[in-house]
Amino acid sequence: MNGADAAWVAVASALVLFMTLPGLALFYGGLVRARNFLSVLAQCLAIACLMSLLWLAAGYSIAFGDEGGALWGGLGKAFMLGVGPDALRGTIPEILFFLFQMTFAIITPALIVGAWVERARFGFVLLFSSAWMLLCYAPVAHWIWGGGWLARMGTVDFAGGIVVHETAGLAALVLAAMLGPRRDGARPPHAPAMTMIGGAMLWVGWFGFNGGSQLAADGGAAMAMTVTHLSASAGALSWAAYERVRYGKASLIGLATGAIAGLATITPAAGEAGPLEAVLLGAVAGVLCQLCVVWVRTGLRIDDSLDVFAVHGVGGVFGTIMLAALGHADPAAQLTALAAVGAFVVAVTWALARLCALIVPMRVSAEDETEGLDYASHGERAYDIVS
């Protein structure tokens, strides 16, 4: 064991959890109506707790177990039985690697929350997220990070452009299409300042997300953190600049969302890209993802409420492709992985949503949607006066 490596991955694990709680919760919460704010926080918190237990029960073993083959890792490490504090994964304790990867298994289904806010039943959210993490996320993690068939083909995905962002983005698009639009349409965010604060927390946490994926306290981790920051900076400014040209004003929400687009885009490439390449990726992502937001809303007419697909999905896919375009990965391996994972995620998401809906309906009633999910689902209100 290397003590420095273990200390850094322990810190990185805390940073990645910080991305979901409270980062993503506040980022998403600020974007919805005031009467649905607490419901977003409740979903993020409950998903974090539930995914943690399911990752222990089977998720980690499916993704990183030693008994499977090209498609899954088996159940030999279910409940981490037989894995003591002295067992190693590389230069760090395996139980620490389990913890670090658990935080990824938390944030990936939590990202999907942005697709169904203000209209999905709480019970459906928990049931679907549980099945999706075990049967969709964990197998894909094995294919690419656990020594599965895409890893053997040479696919490069440093910190989750495919495993996290493509999977969550495509699942969000499918679910948003299945749910249908919000009954009274989209409204302006109720708390842009809160969204900026949550976005800043995501940005800080992303140092652990990408830098921690090096699994070592070395120059590679330092470079991953540096290019992460540069891509986010370029993404924020390019989004705002394009917004200023197109609409006449650069918004705070645009700056925050552009930073997230830059972060999602650099995620698969953080282990390979240099500083100038990171600036290029972020700058293009700030415009590309913004164009995709418009395309999903007006072209596809899908109410992906908080633009999960356009920002995370498109960003992750773009970064994965650019790895090959910049000469850091085999183009065939990258495209094969994107296509195979994409088809798998769409099919499994649709099937699981249909099956879960037989147990718990996907959508709340019209009355509850009008009332707001804070009170209808949780019996609470965030503010004395709601809008």
N, C-alpha and C positions, 0 to 999 in steps of 0.2 A: 504493500500500500504506500502511496505517496501522500504525505500529510497535506502538502500544499494543494494538490489536486482535489483531495477530499474536502478541504475547507472551502475551496472555491465553488465546488458543485453544491455544497450545502447552502452557501449564500445564494447561488443561482436558483436553487429550488424555492427558496423563500421569495425571490424576485418574481419567478414565474407564477407562483400562487398569488402574489400581489397584483399581477396583471388582471386576474379574474376578480379577486376580492381585495380592494374595492374598485380597481381600475375599470374593468369592462362594465361592471354593474353601474358605475356612475356615468361612464361614457354613453351607454345605452339609455340609462335612466333619464338623463338630461334631454334626450332627443324625443321622448314620448310626451303625451299630454300629462298634466299634473295628476289627473285621476288614475293614471296607470303607472305612476312612478314606483310605488312600493312593490307592485307585482313584478316588475323587472328585477328589482333587488332580490325579491324572494326567490325568483326562478334561478338567478345566478348563485345565490347562497345554497339553495337546496340541491342544485346540480353539482356544486362543488363537493358537498357532503356525500351525496349518493354515488358519484363517480369514484370517490376515494375508496369506499367500501367495495364497490364492484371491481375496481382495479386490483384490490387485494384478493378478492374471491377468485377471479378468473382472468381479468383483463391483462394483467402483466404476463401471466403464463402464456396466453394466446399470442401475445406480441413478441415476447422475448424468451419463451421457454425453449428448452434444449431437445425436447422429445418429438417435435414435429418435423416438418420438412419444408418444402417450398411454399406451402400455402398457410400453415399456422404453426405455432410453437408448442401445441399440445397443452395438457393440463398438469404436467408434472410439477409445476411450481405454484399451483393453486393454493391460496392462503399463505403463500411463502413458507410452506412446510419444508423443513430441512435446510432452510437458508438462514444461517446464523450470522452474527456480527463479524465473523472472521472470513466469510466467503467474499471473494473479490470479483469484480467485473472490470477488467483492465487494471488500473491503478487505484481504484476507489472501491469501497465496500459495496457489495451488490445491493444491500438494503438501501443504500444511498442512491444508487442508480434507479432502484424501484421508486423511491420518493421523487426523484427528479422527473422521471417519466410519468409519474402519477399526475404531476401538475400539468403536463401536456394533455393527458386524458381528461382533465377537468376543463381546460379552457376550450378545447375543440368543440365539444357539444354546447358549451356555453356561448360560443360565437353564433350558433344557430338561433339563439334566442331572438336576435335582431330581425329574423324573418317573420316571426309570429306574434310579436308584441301587440298588445291591446285587443287580442281576439282569441288566443288559444287557451284551452282549459289547463289549469295547473296540473291536474292528474295526468292528462295526455302528455304534457311537457316532461314530466318525470318518467312516465312509462316509456315513451319513445326514446328519450335521451339514454335511458338504461340499455334498451335493446340495441340502439344504434352504436353506442360506444363499444359494446361487446362484439357485435356481429358485423360492424362496418369499419370503425376506426381501428380496433385492435388488429384485425387481419391485415389491413393496409400497412399499419406500422410494422408488422412482421415482414411483409413483402419487401419493404425498403430498408428498415432499420434493424430487423431481427434476423437478417441472413436469408430472407426468402427469395423468390424467383426474380424479382426486379432488382434486388441487390446483386445477385449473381450475374445479371445482364449488364451491370455497370451503371445503373441509375444513380445520379447524384442529387441528394436532397438534404442539405446540411442540417437544417433545423425545422423543416416542415412546410415548405412551399406546396408540396403534394400531400403529405400525410396530414397536415393540419388545415392549410388554407384552401386547397382545392376541394378536399372532402367536405369541409364545413360550408364553403361557398355553394357548391352544387346541391348539397342537401337543403340549404336554405332556399335556393331557387325552386326546387321541387316542392317543398312544403308550402312556400308562399303561393305557388300556382294551385296547389290542392286546396288550400284554405280559402282562397279568394280574397278580394280586397277588403279593407276596413269599410264598414257601412257608411260612415260619414266622411270618408276620404282622409287624406293626409293633412296634418295641421303643423304649424311651425313648432319647433322644439320649445318645451316649456322652460328650460333652464340651460341656455347655451354655455353659461359660465361653468356649470357642473359638467357638461360634456367636455369642455376644455381641460378641466381638472382631471377627469377620468382619462382623457387622452394622454395627458402628461404622465399619469401613473403607468399607463400602458407603455409609453416610451421608455420610462426608467426600467420597468420590468423586463422590457425586451433585451436589455443588456444581459440579463440572466438567460432569457430564452435562446438568444443566438450565441452569446459568449459561453454560456454553460454547456452548449452542445459540443464544444471542443472536448469536454470531459477532462480538461487539464488546465492548470494554471501556467500558461506559457504564451509565447508570442502569437500563436494561432488564435487564442482566446482574445488577446488584446486587439488583433486585427479585426476579428469578427465584431467586437464591440464598436470599434472605430467606424467600420463601414456601415454598421447599423445606424449609428447616429448621423452620418453624412447622408445616407439615403433618405432618412426621415426628414432631415432639414431640406433637402432638395425637393422632396415630394410636397411638403407643406407650402413652399414658396411657389412651385410651379402650379399647384392647384389654385392658389390665391391669385396668381398672375393671370391664369386663363379665365378665372371667375371675373376678375376685374375687366378684362377685355370683352367678355361675352355679356356680362350683366351690369357693368359699370361700378361694381363695388366688390371688394374682397371681404368675405365674412370670417368671423371667428370659427364658426362650424367648418368652413372650407379649409382653413389653416389646420385645424385639428384632424379633419378627415384626410387631408393630403398627407400629413405626417404618417397616419396609419397605413395609407396606401404605399408610401415609401418603405415602411417597416415590413409590410407583408411581402413586398417585391424582393427585398434583399434577403429575406429569410432563407430561401433555398440556396442562395449564392454566397452567404456570409463566410463560408469556409474557403472560398476560392477568389472572390472578387477583391480588387484593390480599391483604394480610395477614389480614384477618378471614375472607375467603373461603377462604384456605388452612387456617385453623384449623377451619372448618366441614367442609371436604373431608376433612381428616385424621381428625377426630373421628368422622365417619360411617364412614369406611373401616375404622377399627379394629374397629368392631362388625360392619359388613357383611361384611368379608372373613373374620372369625372364624366368622360364621354359615355362610358358603359352605364353609369347611373342613369343618364338620360335615356339610353337605349332600352334598358330594362323597364323603365317606367312608361315611356311613350311608345316604344317599338314593340316590346313583348307584352306590354300592359300587365305586368305582374307587380303586385304590391309587396316586394321584398322591402319591408318597412324601413329598415335601417341600413339598406344597401350592403348586405353581407356578401352577396355574390360579386357585385361590381367592384367592391374594395378588396375584400379578402380573396375571393375566388380568382378574379382576374389578376390581381397582384401576384398571387402565388404562382399561377400558370405562366404569367409573363416572365417572372424571375427564373422559373425553371427552364423556359425556352431560351432565355438570354444566356444562361450558363453554357448552352451548346453554341449559341451564336458568337460568344466571346472566346470560344475555344477551350472551355474548362470541362466539357463533358461531351460524351458521344451523342450526336443528335438523334440517332435511331433509338437509343436507350431512353432518352428523355421523352421523346414523343410517344414511344410505346407505353411508358409508365403513365403519362398523362391520359392517353386514350383508355388504357385498361382500367385505371383507377376511376376515371370519369364514368365509364359505362357501369362499373361495379357499384359505385356510390349512387348513381341515379336509380338503378334497379333495386338495390337493397333499401334505399330510403323510401321509395314508393311502396314497396311491399310491406315494410315495417309500419309505415304510417297507416296503410289500409288495415293491417292486422290489429294494431293498437287501437284504432278507431272503433273496432268491434267491441272493445272492452270499455274504453272511455272516449266519448265523442271528441273530435278535434277542437271544435269551436264552441265558444260560450253562446248563450242565447242573445238575441237582439237586445233584450232588456238589460242583461248584465253588461253587454258591450257599451250601451248608452250610459249606464250607471258608472262604469269604470271598474276595472278589475281589482283595484286596491280594496274597495269595499265589497264588491260582489264575490271575490274569491278569498279575501283574507280578513274582511271585517275591520279594516283600518283605513285611515286617510293620512296622506303625507302632510297636508296643509289644511288649515281651517277653511280656506276658500279654494275651491278647485276649478279648473277650466277644462 
